[in-house]
């Protein structure tokens, strides 16, 4: 426990301690009882602090780890004030008074939440979980609300006092900093999203589609023919802690009265979507996307984690799957050819960095095809001195349609990023590290471009629905380059790092594995991108290890199903 500021005097009232439970009696109509579990350690420690001497002038600022007493007492102060509707007092118990006051005021005035009862759970270190039970009431319509949340207590760097570490998620776990809660007529009417065969898409049947359904409603709710209901929803915003506007969609938390949904047809295949859900359920932090190369239609998209749509919005280094794009560049510039000799040394130094291959292997007298299949890093970085800094960026944009932030699939996406870099960072970009960032949608599109020969922007809702313009690439690969690139991916699927995963995937197929190192992770992110006939897919397993062993089986299982 850190040093504590002394106070001259004791409080006259204390919480009642009964059977190891400290209960703070709360007043006010409609307010439930609040009980903080944790025995005597949770009692107001100010009642036990000796008086300071009269001559003491300077106070030592408390420091060091928080005690159990400080954590539970601070949590109790905040939660009791919040429940009683004493917003200034609750906000004062946090480290961001203004933001806390604004959100807690809106909790009552904008979200129309009343009769709040807060029940803490077990303290874990500096964190206290709690449950919320309340009523949402709007123009004569009421509905109960229940959810769980948590707060963390920190020591103030200014005066050393314990305070609630303020984030909007304290009020509700679905809130991000800058978001607000609002109850009223829904900003957009509800929708009934259906698959390509007309079957309804629900999170009960497809658990990872929650963010997709939210995005579809935001985009098409006002034009799909439905009527609005009454709901409590999260309205996305910005804050000083999160200054950039979130690309996440608004989220409905509770329906007080149902509206009439309009219908939005998607391109999703019920068979492939169900299979994708099963596959990602087997691997934590996995995501996968399946597209049709001939059209760009998205046939499946799934994430093991439900809170964020990594499949469409992730921004991760793609590792060696990026070598598909880099190979097209090297072949076009006649710096590599599938069956010609190509260097693959153990090490190659460029821009002051010493690059190496996995397990420091080398291929003596090998071809470029052999280097691609075995994922030789130095085979690519050794060509960096012969490239301009913007060559890879232009190749990604002009041939593969990436990095221009102009995809319009029907819901929010991140469209890949291949920034212009120099020296060592440019070399790292050639193997999917450095500043390169992708997600499974982007990398599925890369394989689709190889399969079809032309970039076709992926889409989830037909552009005919709203006459939106799809992104295009300014040029295509030459026939010779395309032929060699397909040869490289086919050889890798048959004999290279992708062979084990692609075993049993028949027909016209190709693949590329990837492993992306991330600072602070013990294991790399595993990537896999592949195509078979008129299907292309890509997946990632974050912190999973080598892509052929982690993401590979997920992608291959979906390709085996066919379209």
N, C-alpha and C positions, 0 to 999 in steps of 0.2 A: 504493500500500500504506500502511496506517495505521501509526502508531507502535506498536512492539511492546514488551511487558514483557521485561526481560532476566532470564535465569536464571543462576545460579552453577554452571556445570558443563555437561558434555556427556553425552549418552547413550552407553552402551558398545556398543549394538547398533543397526544401521541396516537399513532394507529393502535387499534386494539389487536392484541396478539392472542389468538385462540387456537390451541392445538397445532402450533407451528405454522398457522396461516395468518398473514397480516391483512386485515381488511380496512380499507379506507371508506368511511361512510360518505356517500355523495348525495348532494341535494339537487333539487330541480325536478320538475315534472317530467316523466317519461324517461329518466335516466336510470339505467340498470346498476346493480352493485358491481364493484370492481374489487377483485381479489388478486393480490400478488403473492404467488407461492414462493417459498424459499426460507421460511422460518425467520428467526430473530435477526438474521444477517440483513434482511431487507428493511428493517426498521429505519426510520429517519435518523441518520447518524448525528445530525446536528443536536439531537436531544441528549447525546452522550458526550459532547465535546466540552471540556472544561473551559471556564471563562478565561479570556486573555488578561494579562496583567494591565493595570491602568497605565503603566508607563510605556507599554509596548507601542511603538510608532510604525515601524516598518514590518510588513508581513512577508514571509517567504512564500513565493509562488509554488504551489504543489507541483510535483513532477513524478515521473515513474509510472509503472503499470497501474491500472485501475484496480481497486479492490472489489470484491463481490458486493460489498455494501454500497459503494459508489454507483455501480452499474444498476443494481436493483432499485436504489433510491431515486436515481435520475429517471429510470424508466417509469417508476410509479408516479413521480411528479408530472411527467409529460402526459402519460396516459390518463391519469385522473383529470387533469385540466382539460384535455381534449374531450373526454367523455362528458364533462360538465358544461362544455360549450364555452369555456374560458380561454378563448383563442390567444389573447396576449400572453397569458401565463404559460400556455402550452408552447407557444412559439419561443418564449424566453428560455425554455429548457433545451433549445436546440442551438446549433452553431450557425444557423442562417435564419435569423428571426424574420426577416422580410419575406423570404420565400415560403417559410413555414406558415406565417400568418395568412398570406395570400391563398395558399392551397387549403388550409383548414377553414378559412372563411368561405371559400367556394364550395367546400364539402357540404355545408348547410344551405347556402344561398343559391348556388348554381346546380348542385347535384340533388338538392332537396332530400337530404338524408337526415333522419331524426331517430330518436329513441336508441341512441348508440350505447351498446354494452361492450366493453373491452375486457377480455380475460387473458392474462398473460400465461404463457407456458413455461417451460424450463429454461433457465438461463444457461447459455453455453459460452463461457468466456465473457467477452464484452457484448455478446448478442443476446437479445431477449425476443423470443417469438411471442405472438399474441393472436387471439382470434377476435373477429369483429362480428357482432350481430346487430342489425339495425333495420330500419324500415325506410324504403324510398317512397315518398308521397308526392304526387303531382296532379293537381287539379281534380282531386277527388278519387284518384286511382292510387292504390297502395300495393306494395309487394315487399315481402321480407328479403333482406340481403344478408348473406353470411360469407365470410372469406377469412383466410389467414394471412398474416403479414409478420414482419419482424423489424426490429430497430437495433442499431449498434451504438454503444456509448463510447465517446472518445474524450480525451482530456484536451481542453482548450489550450492552444498555444499562447493565448494572450494572458489569461489569469490562472490557468491551471485547473479550472473547475471542470468537473465532468458534465458533458452535454450530449444530447442526442445528435449523432452524425446525420445531418439532414439531407435526405433525398426524397423525391416524390414517391418512390416505391415504399416508403414507410406507411403512407396513407393507403396505398393499394399496390400490390406487387406488379400489376400491369402498367403502372405509371412510370414514365421516364421523366427525368428532370425537364421541366418546361411544359409538360402535359397538364391538362385539366380534366376534371370530371364534370359532366353536364347531363342533366335529365330534362327531357322535353321531346317534342316531335323529332323523330330521327332525322338527321341531316339528309340522309338519303333513304329511300324506301328499301325494304329488304329485297333480296333476290333469291331465286331458286336456280342454283348453278347445276347444269346437267352435263353428262359426258357426251362423247360423240354419238352414242347410241340412244341418248335421251334419258338415261337413268340419272336420278338425283345424286349429286355429290354432297355428302355430309361428313362431318368429322367423326361420326360414329362408325361409318364404314371405312373412311380414309383419314386416320387420325392426324396425319401431318399436313393436311390441306387447310388448316385453320387460317393461316396467314394469307393463303391464296384466295380463299373465299372472302376474307375481309377486303382484300385488294379488288376483287371483282365487284363487290358491292359498292366500294368507293368510286370505281370507274364507271359502272354501268347502272347503278341503282336508280338514278334520276331519269334514265332513258329506256329502262327495260319494261316500263308499263305498270309498275307496282305503286302502292300507296303507303305512306309513312305510318309507322306506329309510334308508341311512346316508349322510350328506353333510356337507361343510364348507360352512358358511353364515355370512353376515353377519347379526348380530342387532342391530337398530337400538336406539339409546339416546340419552342426553343427556350433555352435558359442560358445564364452565364456559364454554367457548368457544361452545357451542351449547346454551343452557339449555332451550330448548323441545323437547319430544319431536317427533321427525321423523314426518311422516305417510307417509314412504316405507316400503315393505314390506321385510321381511327378504328377503335375496337368496341363492340357492344358488350357490356358486362351483364346487363339485366333487361329483359323485356317486360314492361309493365302492361302493355297491350300490343297485340300483334298487328302489324300492317299486312297489306296484301302484296305478296312477292311478285316481281316480274321474273321472267325466265331468261337466263343467259346460257347459251350453249358454248361449251368448250371443245377443244380438240382431244381431250384426255381419253385414253383407251381404258375401259373398266378392267380388262384383263391385265394389262401392263401396270396400271396404277395399283391394283390390289397386290400384284407380285412385288412391285417396288416397295410398298409398305411392309411386306413380309421380310424383304431383304434387309432394309435399314434397321428393322427391329432386332436383327441379329448382331449388329455392330454399333456400339455407342459412338455418337458424334459422326455418324455417316450420313451422306447425302448422295442422291443420284438423280439424273435426268435422262430421259429417252426422247429423241426427236426423229422425225421422218425426213431423211436427206432430200428427197425429191420435192418436198413442199415446204419444209420448215415447221410443220405441225409438231407441237409438244405432245407426246403421247403419255408421259408419266413424269412425275416429280415428287420426290419424297425425302424427308429428313427424319433422322432418329430423334433430334432435339426439336421440340415443338415451338419454342418461343421466337425463333428467328429463322427465316427462310434462307438458309445457307445455299440451297440449290440454285436460287435465282439471285440472291443479293449478297452472297459471300464475297469476300475480297481476300484471297489467299494466294500465296506463291504456288504456282502449279508444278514446280519441279520439272522433271525431265519430260513430262507430256508436252512442254513447250518446244521440245526438239522437233516436233512435227512442223511447226511454223518455221523454226530456224533452218531445218533441212530444206524446206521449199526455197528459202532465201539462198542458201549455199549452192543448191543445184542450179537455180536461175543465174547466179553469178559465176557459174562454172568453177566454184571452189570445192565442189564435191560431186561425185557421181557414184551411183549405187554400187557398181561392180569394179570400180577402180580403187587402187591402193590409197589408203588414207591413214594419217598418223593417229595413234592412240597411245601416247606415252603415259607413264605413271603420274607425272606432274607436268604442269605448264604454268609458267609465271607470266602474268599480264597485269599491267597497271599497278604493280607493287604487291599483288596478291599471288600466292602460290596455290593453284587449284590442283585437285587430285581426283582420282576415281574412287568409287566405293571399294573399300578393301585394298586400295592402291594397285589395282590390277592394270595390266597393259596388254595391248594386242600388237604383236610384232608381225609386220608384213600383211596386215589385215586390210579388208576393204571398208568403204564407208558403210556398206550394208551391215557388216559385222559390228562396226562401232555403234550404229543406231540400235541394232538388236540387243546388244549387251549394255546399252546406255552409257557409252564412254563419254565422260564430261570433257576430257581434254581434246577429243576429236573435234569438238565444236569451239571451245575456247581458243584453240590453236589458230583458228581462222579469224579471230577478233582483230588482229592487226591489219587485216586486209579489208575490213568493213568500215563504213562511215558510221558515226554515232547514231544517225537516225534511220539506218537501213532496216533494222528489225521493227521499229515503230511503224514505218511505212508499209512493210510487208504485212504486218498484222492488220492494219487499217484497210489497205487497198485490195488485199486478196481475201482476208478472212472476216472483214467487217467489224473488227474489234477496236475498242478504245475510243470510240467517237461519241459515246453517251447519247445515242439516238435510236436505240432499239425501242420498239413499241409493241410489246407482246400482249398487253391487256392488263398487266399488273406491274408493280414496281420491280425493276431489275438493276443490277450492276452489270455493265456491258464490257467489262474487262479493261485493263490498263497496261499499256506497254510504253512507258515514258522514255523520252530520249535521254540516254545516260552516256557517260564517258568512262574511259579507263577501266578499272577493275569492275565497276558496277555494270558497265556495258557488257563485259565478258560474262558476268554472272547472269545477266538477263538472257543470254543465249541458251542457258540451261534452266530457265524458269525460276531464277532467284533474283537477286537485286530488287528492283522496284516493280517487277512484273506481278500483276495480280489478276486472278481469274476465279471462276466458280464452276460447278459442274455444268450449268447451262452453256457457258462460254466454251468449255472444252468439248461438250457434246456437239456443239456447232462446228468446232474445228474438224472433228472426225466426219461430220456430215458434209462439210465442204470438200473433203478428200473423196468421200464416197460418191458424191454427185458431180464433182468438178466445178461447182459454182456455189458461192455463198448465198444462202437463202435465209433471211432473218427468221429465227424461231418465233412462233407465236402460239398463244394459248386460246385466243379468241380470234375468229376470222376477221381480217381487216374489212370485209364487206359489211360487218355489223355496224361500224361507225365511220366507214370511209377514211380510216387513218392510213397514213403512208408508212410502209415498212422501210427499214434501212436497207441500203444496197452497198455492194463493194464496187469500187471503180474499175477493177479489172479482174481477170481470171488468170490462173497459171497456164503456162503453155502446155500443150499435149505431152511433150517430153518430160517436163517437170512433174506433171500429175502422174504420169505412168511410173516414174521412178519412186515417187512418194508412196504410191499404193504398193509398190514392190517392197519398199522398206517396212511398211506397216504389216504387210502380209507375212513377210519373213519373220518379223518379231513375234507375230501371233503363232507361228508354227514352230520356230526354233529359238526365239529369244526370251527375254525376261517375262513376256506375256504368255508363253506357251502353256504353262501349267494351268493358268486361269482359263485360257481359251480352248483347252482340250474339250472336244465334243461340239465346238461351235463350227458348224460346217458351212460350205458355200463360199461366196466371195466375201472374205473377212480380213480385217487388219486391226492392229492394236498398238498401243504404246503405254508403258508404265511410267510412273514418276514417284519420287520421294522428295519432299521439300523440307529442308531443315528450317526450324523456327527457333529463335533465341528463347531459352528458358524451358524448352520442351526436351524431355528425355528421348522421346521417339519422334521421328519426322511425320509429317502428314503424308499419307499414302494416296496416290492418284492413279487413275486408270481411265483411258479413253479408247474407244473402239467402235467399229462398225461391222455390220453383217447385212449384205443385201441392202434393202431400203430402211434399215434401222441404224441409228447411231446413238451411243450412250457414253456418259462419263460419270465418274463418281469420285468422292474423296472420303477418306476416313481420317479425321483429325487425330493426331497423336497415335496413329494406328501402327506405323511402321512402313515397310516397303509396300508399294502400291499393288504389285502383282499378287501379294498374299492377302491384302486387306480389301481394297476397293475392287480388285480384279474379279473375284468371285461374284460380287454383287452385280457388276456390269454384265459379265458373261451369262449369268442366270437369266437376265432379262433379254439378252440377244437370242438366247436359245428358244425363247417363247415365240419369236417372230412377231410380225405386226398384225 
